Amino acid sequence: MFNELLPKELLNEKGRLFSTITIMPGCSIGYHIHENECETFYVLEGSLIYNENNEKEYAIRKGDCVYNKNMSGHGVRNESGKKAVILALIIYA
């Protein structure tokens, strides 16, 4: 579930997303690659399994921050019994 914090129009053509994203238990954001953009997200609540470039996976939890550079891929899944919430910012590369 996305909760837009700032509309794209207010990002002054420098980005396309600033929102919180809730990932419920058993749910995921599938692996994807960001082309011509970078994403940073901060875990506000809960824990997730982070897939980095389909090469390695590791646990991230409340207080962790992840940066995904241009043309890199990632995905997350919630294997816990509680919801996870991230704060995400996507800016153009």
DAPEFEN-V924752 format. One record per run of one state. SS is the DSSP state (A for helix, B for strand, O for the rest). FROM is the first residue (numbers start at 0). LEN is the number of residues. Records with the same first field share a line. If there is no record, write none. Layout:
SS->FROM-LEN + FROM-LEN
//
This chain:
O->0-1 + 4-3 + 11-3 + 23-4 + 33-3 + 45-1 + 52-3 + 61-3 + 68-4 + 77-6 + 92-1
B->1-3 + 14-9 + 27-6 + 36-9 + 46-6 + 55-6 + 64-4 + 72-5 + 83-9
A->7-4
//
